[in-house]
Amino acid sequence: MTAKTFIEELAKFKSEKEMNKAEKFFKGEDGKTKSFGVKFGIVFKTAKQFKSMPIEEINKLLDSDFYEIRMGAVSIMDFQAREKKVPEEQKKELFQLYLKRHDRLNNWDFVDRASYNVIGRFLEDKPRDILYQLAKSENVWERRTAIVSTYHYIKSGDVEDTFRVAEILVHDEHEFINKAVGSWIREAGKKDQTRLKVFLDKHAGSMPRITLRNAIEKFDKETKEHYLRMKKNK
């Protein structure tokens, strides 16, 4: 269960058709990330086979400039974080690794793949101050981690952190935050529609249009039009 053997296993499935993956899906700006040439489905399947990989070996995978290899690293982290048999101390190490190496988790799908288990689940019975620190970060992917991590609480009906983090991010200038805020308050609204409407009554006129459209996606036509008019009239 080493970084080297994981990469060797992935290399068996390299394909020229997949070599433009980073160009198509990677939205970070490090100037170094490139495609390894492996389908994501294979990356996820291989990561599951390597889910017992030690933390220090996962860290080595995060050093890679290959998009799919870093995706493999966060996938292994996710599998470990959600595993009931994994000791709490190991989950703490995963949590710390995620935060320490956030410079390598520099795309929306790295965040979405692992944050709500590695970060959100770990903080379930702990203070969540770090989410609010991340929400105020200059790093867009750290800000995205702040809102996406709250999905773990939404699933159990706890929407408080989602809307509190959204208050911080609702006027963010970055597209990948706008979409995330809209999507996650929409999901929170499935658990507490009244809370979502209160949030929209306050912010619909001033939030980015893509945030609003994502947030109201599941409303009936009349309610959608009501909030879109608020935006139009501002």
N, C-alpha and C positions, 0 to 999 in steps of 0.2 A: 504493500500500500504506500508507494512512494510517488512523488511528483514525476520522476523519470518514467516509471512503468505506466503511469496514467497517460502521459504524453505518447509513449510508444504504442499503447493500445489505441488511442485516438488516431494515430498516424496510419493505422491499417485501413481507415475508412476515408482517407483524403480523396477529394474529387475536384477536378478542374471546374465543374459547374458551381461549386460552392466557394470559389476563390474570391468572389466579389462581395462576400457577406459583410465584411466590415464597412466597405464603401456604401452599402445599401442601408445598413441598420445602425452602425455605430455613429452616435451624434456627439461624442466627446471631441475635444480639440487638443489632444496631446501630441498629434503629429507623428505618432509612433505605432499606434495600434494597427494591425494588419490581420488579414484572414488566414486561418490555418487550413481551411477547405473541408470542413466537416459539418454535416447537418446538425442542427440543434437537437433533434430527436436522439441522435446517436450520442451527443454530448451528455444529455440528461440521463440516458440509459447507462452510459459508462460511469457517470458520477455516482449513480445509485450503487453500482458494483463496487465502487471505491469509497463508500460512505464511512468506512472505518479509518480512513486516512488520518494520521496524526496531524495536529495543528501546525507543527513546523513544516510539514510537507505541503499543506494547503497554502501556507505563506509563500512557499517557493513557486507554486502555480500562479499566485498573484503577481509575481515578478515578471511573468511572461508578457511580451508585446502582442501575443496572439489573442485575438478576440475570444475565440471558442475555448481556449485554455483557461482564461480568466472566468468565463461563464461556467466552466467545469468546476472551478474553485468555489464560486459562490453557490453552485448547486450542491456540492458536497457539504458546505456549511449549512445550507438549508435542511438537507436530509438529517444531519446530526442534530440541529437545533430542535427539530420537531419530534425526535426519537425519545420516547419516554424512558428508555433504559440508559440514556446518556447521562452521566453524573452532572449535577448542578455546576460543579467547578469547571467542567469542560465547556458547558454552555456559556459560562462567564468568560472563558478564554475566547470562544467564538465571538461573543459580543465585543470584547476588547480588540480582537483582530479586525473585525469589520470596521470599527471606528478608527483604528490606527492606520489601516490601509485604504481608507476611503479615497485616497488619491488614485488608487487602482480600480476602484468601483465607480468609474467615470462614464457611465451610460445609464439611460433610464431602465434598461432591462436587467442590468446587474442589481440595481436597487429593488426593482419589482420582484426579482427572483428570490431574494433572501431577506429583505429588511423586516418583513412583518413577523417572521419566525425568529431570526437571529437577534433582532433588536426588540420588536414588539412583544413577542412571547417571553423573552427573558425579563422584561420589565413589568410583566403582568402583576406581580405581587411586590413591586418595588417602586420607589419614587421615580417619576418620569421627567424630571427636570431636563435631562439630556435632550429630549425631543424638542423642547423650547429653545435650547441653545442651538441645536441643529437648524431649527426653523429660521434663526436669525443669522445663519452662516453666510459668508460671501460665496461659498461653493454651492452651485446650483444642485449638485447631486446630494449633498448633505441636506439641503432644504427639502428635496424630494423624499429622502429617507424619513424625515420628520413626519410628513403626512402619510406616506405609504405604510409606515410601521404601525399606525393606529388601526389598520385593517384587522389586526388580530383582536382588538377590543370590540370593533364593530360587530364581528361575528357572534360575540356573546351578548350583544345588545347594549354595550357601553359606548356611547357616542361622544362623551364629554371631551376627551382629548382631541378627537377629530375636529370638532368645531372650534376648539380653542386654538389649535395649530392653524386651522384655516383662517382664523381671524388675523393671524400674523402674516399669512401668505396671500391673502385674497387679492391684493393689488400688486403682486409680484410681476416683474416685467418679463420673465422668461416663460416661453411657450410650454416647456416641460413641467413647470410648476403650475401654470394656468390649467392645463389639462388634468393634472393630478388632483388639484384642489377640487375642481368640478366633479371629477369621477368619484372621489372618496366622500365628499359630502352627499353626493347622490346615493352612494351605498349606505351611508349613515342614515339618510332619509328613509330608506326602506325599513329601518328599525324604529325611527322616530320622525315621522313626516312633519309633525308640528314644529319640531326643532329646526328642521331644514327650512320650513317656510318663514320662521322667525329670522333666520340667517339671511334668507333671500330678501325679505322685506327691508332689511337693513342695508344690504350690499348690492342687490340686483342692478340698480341704476349705475353703479360705479365700477363693478368688477369687469374684467376682460370678457368680451363676448363669448370666447370659446369656453371659459369657465362656466358662464351662465348656461350655455347650451348643453354642456355635459351634465350640469347639476339638475336641469329640469327634464332630462331625457325621458324619464319614466312617468311624468305627470300626464294627465289628460290634456286634450287640445286646448280647452278653455283656460286651464291654469298656466300652460306654457305661454299662451298669448298674453296673459296678464303680466307675467314677468318680463316678457320680451318688450312689451309696451313701456314698462318701467325703464328699461335700458334705452329705448328709442327716445323717450321724453327727456332724458338727461342731457 
